[in-house]
């Protein structure tokens, strides 16, 4: 039973990770791969029957959203437009989208796309409403598989 529980927990965690990544990327209109890299699973073992899904929901740099382009209104990266932004190459060779903090030339800040609070809400909804059904399905499947062996 512990083995079936462990396998079912791990499969449920993988399912939650896939669904969360899919919904967050659709909501924010960013590449699925970017979100997948930010979700990490610590799997269950027979000695420790709990799964941890760590989500790195910090802001995403505009430069990683897709192709950057300077427009009349500002900078565009992927499907997102940052009004008042500009694209520049830094002295170390890093290319990114930036925005001035004031009217003076130099305090500039890199433009980032926030993932919070939508991403954590999506994950919370998945965990609270759908995980039990999915875990039950996987658990029954694993029990019947182990019983056959």
C-alpha positions in Angstrom: 0.0 0.0 0.0 2.9 2.4 0.8 4.4 1.8 -2.7 1.1 2.4 -4.4 0.6 5.6 -2.3 4.1 6.8 -3.2 3.6 6.2 -6.9 0.2 7.9 -6.9 1.5 10.9 -5.0 4.4 11.4 -7.5 2.1 11.0 -10.5 -0.4 13.5 -9.0 2.4 15.9 -8.4 3.5 15.6 -12.0 -0.1 16.2 -13.1 -0.4 19.3 -10.9 2.9 20.6 -12.3 1.8 20.1 -15.9 -1.6 21.6 -15.4 -0.3 24.6 -13.4 2.4 25.3 -16.1 -0.2 25.1 -18.8 -2.7 27.4 -17.2 -0.1 30.0 -16.0 1.4 30.2 -19.5 -2.0 30.6 -21.1 -3.0 33.3 -18.6 0.2 35.3 -18.9 0.8 34.5 -22.6 4.4 33.3 -22.1 6.2 30.2 -23.3 5.3 27.0 -21.5 9.0 26.1 -21.1 9.7 29.2 -19.0 7.1 28.2 -16.5 8.1 24.5 -16.5 11.6 25.5 -15.5 10.2 27.4 -12.5 8.2 24.5 -11.1 10.1 21.9 -9.2 8.9 18.6 -7.6 10.4 16.9 -4.5 9.1 13.4 -4.9 7.7 11.2 -2.2 9.5 8.1 -1.0 8.1 5.1 0.9 9.8 6.4 4.0 8.5 10.0 3.5 4.9 10.1 2.2 4.7 13.7 1.2 5.3 15.6 -2.0 6.5 19.2 -2.3 6.0 21.4 -5.3 8.2 24.5 -5.2 7.1 27.3 -7.5 9.5 30.1 -8.4 7.0 32.8 -9.0 9.3 35.8 -9.1 9.0 38.3 -11.9 10.3 37.2 -15.4 12.8 39.4 -17.3 11.4 40.9 -20.4 14.4 39.6 -22.4 13.4 36.0 -21.7 9.8 36.5 -23.0 10.7 36.3 -26.6 12.0 38.5 -29.4 12.6 42.1 -28.3 11.7 45.0 -30.5 11.8 48.7 -30.1 8.5 50.4 -30.9 7.3 54.0 -31.0 5.5 53.6 -27.6 8.3 51.7 -25.9 9.7 48.2 -26.0 8.0 45.0 -27.0 9.1 41.5 -25.9 7.1 38.5 -27.1 3.4 39.4 -26.9 4.0 42.0 -24.1 4.5 45.7 -24.6 6.2 47.9 -22.1 5.3 51.5 -22.5 8.2 53.9 -21.9 10.7 51.1 -22.1 13.7 50.8 -24.4 16.1 48.1 -25.5 19.8 48.4 -24.8 23.0 46.4 -24.6 24.7 46.8 -21.3 28.5 47.2 -21.1 28.9 43.5 -20.2 27.1 42.5 -23.3 23.7 41.7 -21.8 20.8 42.8 -24.0 17.5 43.6 -22.2 14.5 45.9 -22.0 14.9 48.8 -19.5 12.9 51.7 -18.2 14.1 55.0 -16.7 13.3 55.6 -13.0 13.2 59.4 -13.3 13.7 62.1 -15.9 17.5 61.8 -15.6 19.5 59.5 -17.8 20.9 57.0 -15.5 18.9 55.3 -12.8 17.4 52.6 -15.1 15.6 49.4 -14.1 15.2 46.3 -16.1 11.6 45.7 -17.1 10.0 42.5 -15.7 6.7 40.7 -16.1 5.0 39.9 -12.7 3.6 36.4 -12.2 2.0 37.1 -8.9 -0.9 36.9 -7.7 -2.5 35.1 -10.6 0.0 32.2 -10.7 -0.4 31.3 -7.0 -4.2 31.6 -7.3 -4.1 29.1 -10.2 -1.9 26.6 -8.2 -4.1 27.0 -5.1 -7.3 26.3 -7.1 -5.7 23.2 -8.7 -4.6 21.9 -5.3 -7.9 22.6 -3.5 -10.4 21.4 -6.1 -8.9 18.8 -8.4 -6.0 17.0 -6.6 -8.2 14.6 -4.6 -10.0 13.2 -7.6 -6.7 12.8 -9.6 -5.0 11.2 -6.6 -7.9 8.8 -6.2 -7.7 7.8 -9.8 -3.9 7.2 -9.7 -4.1 5.4 -6.4 -6.7 2.9 -7.6 -4.7 2.3 -10.8 -1.5 1.7 -8.8 -3.2 -0.6 -6.3 -4.7 -2.8 -9.1 -1.3 -2.8 -10.9 0.5 -4.0 -7.7 -2.2 -6.6 -7.0 -1.7 -8.1 -10.4 2.0 -8.6 -9.8 
